[in-house]
């Protein structure tokens, strides 16, 4: 496949007038970003293999399939996929696939890792292992990019997939990673809402203490490139009317670009409620390693997979100029 500009489906809106994340795909198309080599890690069922071919055909990645050859051939036969001309790294099992993919990323042979049909923990364990060479000074974290018809622009939710119960220093890295992603997406100075159940500092609620500390870290230059405020309850973060009703004066309230959740459970529930009950479109990416990692579920819609890989492509090109 030649290094041509991505060929996405036509721009469209849904029945609610929501453009989902197609505008992001259009941005990547207009930027003319050439596809990069991506390791598809253990795509050993028909669904994940078709998904890999879909993002290839869209012009986002040049796939390298890392999987047991026999299982890969069986999946290709089931999916009706022709693997002719596609590089394959033959490994004995999923754990070896994760390790080999991390090695390919370390040596620069691929610039993106994309999860196939293995467990998320198995892939991320290979990425963050000290021997992988993919760790940076940052904590690895996940960002959802979400567009809902009920909010005027896309926003980020973090971390809803990787860090179970992060402490203050881990949250600081989660915020830094999200700010970096927002910059790559074109938000010059994102507004970051540190979420809690209330908007006041309460010593009996650790999330409010972390929120206050993160804001002070930003005041002292320990977190840069964004405007932070918190603690903010979810309604205050996304609704100007709710913030005004509570007398909250804030540069972030009602117009947040990034929502930082207290822990994985609350973040995962928030993101999935938005997706399944809030008519939201979503994409997801893991940051904090030397290459972007795509963790979309095999059950995710095509738009989500394309948008997630589009974000990974933007990051991969950005990392060429500014390595993490």
C-alpha positions as CSV (number, residue, x, y, z in Angstrom):
1,X,0.0,0.0,0.0
2,X,1.4,3.4,-0.9
3,X,1.7,6.2,1.6
4,X,-1.4,8.2,0.4
5,X,-3.7,10.4,2.4
6,X,-6.4,8.5,4.3
7,X,-9.6,7.6,2.4
8,X,-12.4,7.9,5.0
9,X,-16.1,7.5,4.3
10,X,-18.0,10.7,3.5
11,X,-18.6,13.2,6.3
12,X,-22.1,12.8,7.7
13,X,-24.3,13.6,10.7
14,X,-26.7,11.3,12.5
15,X,-30.5,11.6,13.0
16,X,-29.8,14.0,15.9
17,X,-27.6,16.3,13.9
18,X,-24.5,15.1,15.7
19,X,-21.4,14.8,13.6
20,X,-19.9,12.2,16.0
21,X,-16.2,12.1,15.4
22,X,-16.3,12.3,11.6
23,X,-15.0,15.9,11.9
24,X,-11.9,14.4,13.4
25,X,-11.5,12.1,10.5
26,X,-12.0,15.0,8.1
27,X,-9.2,16.9,10.0
28,X,-6.8,14.0,9.5
29,X,-7.8,13.7,5.8
30,X,-7.2,17.5,5.3
31,X,-3.8,17.3,7.1
32,X,-2.7,14.7,4.5
33,X,-1.0,12.5,7.2
34,X,0.5,9.4,5.6
35,X,-0.3,6.0,7.2
36,X,2.3,4.5,9.5
37,X,3.2,1.0,10.3
38,X,1.1,-0.4,13.2
39,X,1.4,-3.8,15.0
40,X,-2.0,-5.4,15.2
41,X,-1.5,-7.6,18.3
42,X,-3.1,-11.0,18.1
43,X,-6.0,-10.4,15.7
44,X,-7.0,-14.1,16.0
45,X,-10.7,-13.9,15.4
46,X,-12.7,-12.7,12.4
47,X,-14.0,-9.5,14.0
48,X,-10.6,-8.1,15.1
49,X,-9.0,-9.1,11.8
50,X,-11.7,-7.4,9.7
51,X,-11.3,-4.4,11.9
52,X,-7.6,-4.4,11.1
53,X,-8.3,-4.5,7.4
54,X,-10.8,-1.8,7.8
55,X,-8.4,0.8,9.2
56,X,-5.8,-0.3,6.6
57,X,-8.3,0.3,3.8
58,X,-9.1,3.7,5.2
59,X,-5.4,4.6,4.8
60,X,-4.7,5.0,8.5
61,X,-2.1,2.3,9.1
62,X,0.2,-0.1,7.3
63,X,-0.6,-3.3,9.4
64,X,1.9,-5.8,10.7
65,X,0.0,-8.8,12.1
66,X,1.6,-10.3,15.2
67,X,0.0,-13.6,15.9
68,X,0.3,-17.4,15.7
69,X,0.2,-18.1,12.0
70,X,-2.1,-21.0,12.1
71,X,-4.7,-19.2,14.2
72,X,-4.3,-16.1,12.0
73,X,-4.9,-18.1,8.8
74,X,-8.0,-19.7,10.4
75,X,-9.4,-16.3,11.3
76,X,-8.6,-15.0,7.8
77,X,-10.5,-17.9,6.3
78,X,-13.5,-17.3,8.6
79,X,-13.5,-13.5,7.8
80,X,-12.9,-13.9,4.1
81,X,-9.7,-11.8,4.3
82,X,-6.8,-12.2,1.9
83,X,-3.5,-11.8,3.8
84,X,-1.3,-11.7,0.7
85,X,1.3,-9.0,1.0
86,X,0.7,-8.2,4.7
87,X,3.7,-8.7,6.9
88,X,3.1,-11.4,9.6
89,X,5.2,-11.9,12.8
90,X,4.6,-15.6,13.7
91,X,4.6,-16.1,17.4
92,X,3.4,-19.0,19.6
93,X,0.7,-17.3,21.6
94,X,-0.9,-14.0,22.7
95,X,1.7,-13.3,25.4
96,X,4.4,-13.7,22.9
97,X,2.5,-11.5,20.5
98,X,2.4,-8.7,23.1
99,X,6.1,-8.9,23.8
100,X,7.0,-9.1,20.1
101,X,4.8,-6.1,19.3
102,X,6.4,-4.1,22.1
103,X,9.8,-5.0,20.6
104,X,8.8,-3.9,17.2
105,X,7.8,-0.5,18.7
106,X,11.0,-0.2,20.6
107,X,13.1,-0.7,17.5
108,X,11.0,1.7,15.5
109,X,9.6,-0.9,13.1
110,X,6.1,0.1,14.0
111,X,4.8,3.4,15.4
112,X,1.4,2.3,16.7
113,X,0.2,-0.7,18.7
114,X,-3.4,-1.9,18.2
115,X,-5.1,-4.4,20.4
116,X,-6.5,-7.5,18.7
117,X,-8.3,-10.4,20.5
118,X,-6.0,-10.6,23.5
119,X,-6.7,-9.1,27.0
120,X,-6.0,-5.4,27.6
121,X,-3.9,-6.3,30.6
122,X,-1.7,-8.7,28.6
123,X,-0.9,-6.0,26.0
124,X,-0.3,-3.2,28.5
125,X,1.9,-5.4,30.7
126,X,4.2,-5.8,27.8
127,X,4.2,-2.1,27.1
128,X,5.0,-0.9,30.6
129,X,7.5,-3.7,31.5
130,X,10.9,-2.2,32.3
131,X,12.5,-4.3,29.6
132,X,10.2,-3.0,26.9
133,X,12.0,0.3,26.3
134,X,8.6,1.9,25.8
135,X,8.2,3.5,29.2
136,X,8.6,7.3,29.6
137,X,8.7,9.4,32.7
138,X,4.9,9.6,32.6
139,X,2.3,7.2,34.0
140,X,0.5,5.4,31.2
141,X,-3.2,6.4,31.0
142,X,-6.2,6.2,28.8
143,X,-8.3,9.0,27.2
144,X,-11.8,8.7,25.7
145,X,-12.5,11.4,23.1
146,X,-16.3,11.8,23.2
147,X,-18.8,13.7,21.1
148,X,-22.4,13.9,22.2
149,X,-25.3,15.9,20.7
150,X,-25.8,17.4,24.2
151,X,-22.5,19.2,24.3
152,X,-21.2,21.7,21.8
153,X,-17.8,20.1,21.1
154,X,-15.8,17.0,21.6
155,X,-14.3,16.5,25.1
156,X,-11.9,14.0,26.9
157,X,-12.7,11.7,29.8
158,X,-9.7,10.3,31.7
159,X,-8.8,7.8,33.1
160,X,-11.5,5.3,32.5
161,X,-9.6,2.2,31.4
162,X,-6.1,1.8,32.8
163,X,-5.5,3.3,36.3
164,X,-7.8,1.7,38.9
165,X,-7.3,4.1,41.9
166,X,-4.6,6.7,41.0
167,X,-3.0,8.8,43.7
168,X,-2.1,12.4,43.4
169,X,1.1,12.0,41.4
170,X,-0.5,9.5,39.1
171,X,-3.4,11.9,38.6
172,X,-1.0,14.6,37.7
173,X,0.4,12.4,34.9
174,X,-3.1,11.5,33.8
175,X,-3.8,15.3,33.5
176,X,-0.6,15.9,31.6
177,X,-1.2,13.1,29.2
178,X,-4.7,14.5,28.5
179,X,-3.4,18.0,28.0
180,X,-0.9,16.8,25.5
181,X,-3.6,14.9,23.6
182,X,-5.8,18.0,23.6
183,X,-2.9,20.0,22.1
184,X,-2.5,17.5,19.3
185,X,-6.2,17.6,18.6
186,X,-5.9,21.4,18.2
187,X,-7.1,22.7,21.6
188,X,-4.4,25.3,22.4
189,X,-5.3,25.8,26.0
190,X,-7.8,23.2,27.2
191,X,-10.0,23.7,30.2
192,X,-9.6,20.8,32.6
193,X,-12.3,20.0,35.2
194,X,-11.2,17.8,38.1
195,X,-14.3,15.9,39.0
196,X,-15.7,15.0,42.4
197,X,-19.2,14.5,43.9
198,X,-19.2,18.1,45.1
199,X,-17.6,21.4,44.2
200,X,-16.1,22.2,47.7
201,X,-13.0,20.8,49.4
202,X,-14.0,18.3,52.0
203,X,-11.3,16.4,54.0
204,X,-13.5,13.4,54.2
205,X,-13.7,13.1,50.4
206,X,-10.1,12.4,49.1
207,X,-11.1,13.2,45.5
208,X,-11.7,16.8,46.5
209,X,-8.3,17.1,48.2
210,X,-6.6,15.7,45.1
211,X,-8.5,18.2,42.9
212,X,-7.4,21.1,45.0
213,X,-3.8,19.9,45.0
214,X,-3.8,19.4,41.2
215,X,-5.0,23.0,40.7
216,X,-2.3,24.3,43.0
217,X,0.3,22.2,41.1
218,X,-0.9,24.0,38.0
219,X,-0.6,27.4,39.7
220,X,3.0,26.5,40.6
221,X,3.9,25.4,37.0
222,X,4.0,21.7,37.8
223,X,1.2,21.1,35.3
224,X,1.4,23.3,32.2
225,X,-0.5,24.1,29.0
226,X,-4.1,24.2,30.4
227,X,-6.5,25.9,32.8
228,X,-7.5,23.6,35.7
229,X,-10.3,23.9,38.2
230,X,-11.7,21.6,40.8
231,X,-13.2,20.0,42.6
232,X,-16.2,20.3,40.3
233,X,-19.3,18.1,40.2
234,X,-20.1,16.8,36.7
235,X,-23.1,19.2,36.3
236,X,-20.9,22.2,37.1
237,X,-18.2,21.1,34.7
238,X,-20.5,20.8,31.7
239,X,-23.4,23.2,32.4
240,X,-23.0,26.9,32.7
241,X,-26.5,27.1,34.1
242,X,-25.7,24.6,36.8
243,X,-22.5,26.5,37.7
244,X,-24.4,29.8,37.9
245,X,-27.2,28.4,40.0
246,X,-24.5,27.3,42.6
247,X,-22.7,30.6,42.4
248,X,-19.5,29.1,41.0
249,X,-17.2,31.5,39.3
250,X,-14.7,29.6,37.3
251,X,-12.9,29.7,33.9
252,X,-13.6,26.0,33.5
253,X,-17.2,25.4,34.8
254,X,-19.7,24.8,32.1
255,X,-17.1,24.6,29.3
256,X,-14.7,21.8,30.2
257,X,-12.6,20.2,27.4
258,X,-11.2,17.5,29.7
259,X,-13.0,15.7,32.5
260,X,-10.6,14.1,35.0
261,X,-12.4,11.4,37.0
262,X,-11.5,10.3,40.6
263,X,-11.0,6.6,39.6
264,X,-11.4,4.0,36.9
265,X,-14.8,2.8,38.1
266,X,-16.4,6.2,38.1
267,X,-14.8,7.1,34.8
268,X,-15.8,3.9,33.1
269,X,-19.4,4.3,34.2
270,X,-19.4,7.9,33.1
271,X,-18.0,7.2,29.6
272,X,-20.3,4.2,29.0
273,X,-23.4,6.1,30.2
274,X,-22.6,8.8,27.7
275,X,-22.0,6.3,24.9
276,X,-25.0,4.0,25.6
277,X,-27.6,6.5,26.9
278,X,-26.3,9.9,25.8
279,X,-26.0,9.1,22.1
280,X,-22.3,9.8,22.2
281,X,-19.7,8.7,19.7
282,X,-16.3,7.8,21.2
283,X,-12.7,7.0,20.4
284,X,-10.0,5.9,22.8
285,X,-6.2,6.0,23.1
286,X,-3.5,5.1,25.6
287,X,-0.8,7.7,26.2
288,X,2.3,7.9,28.3
289,X,4.3,5.3,26.3
290,X,6.7,6.0,23.5
291,X,4.0,5.0,21.0
292,X,0.2,5.4,21.1
293,X,-1.8,2.3,21.9
294,X,-5.3,1.7,20.6
295,X,-7.5,-0.4,22.9
296,X,-10.9,-0.3,21.1
297,X,-13.2,-3.2,21.9
298,X,-14.1,-5.6,19.2
299,X,-17.7,-4.6,20.0
300,X,-17.0,-0.9,19.2
301,X,-18.7,0.5,16.1
302,X,-16.7,1.1,12.9
303,X,-16.7,4.9,13.5
304,X,-15.1,4.4,16.9
305,X,-12.3,2.2,15.5
306,X,-11.5,4.6,12.7
307,X,-11.5,7.6,15.0
308,X,-9.3,5.9,17.5
309,X,-6.8,5.0,14.8
310,X,-7.0,8.5,13.4
311,X,-6.0,9.9,16.8
312,X,-3.1,7.3,17.0
313,X,-2.0,8.4,13.5
314,X,-1.9,12.1,14.6
315,X,0.0,11.2,17.7
316,X,2.5,9.0,15.8
317,X,3.3,11.9,13.5
318,X,3.5,14.3,16.5
319,X,5.9,12.0,18.3
320,X,8.3,12.1,15.3
321,X,8.8,15.8,16.0
322,X,8.4,15.7,19.8
323,X,9.1,12.3,21.3
324,X,7.3,11.6,24.5
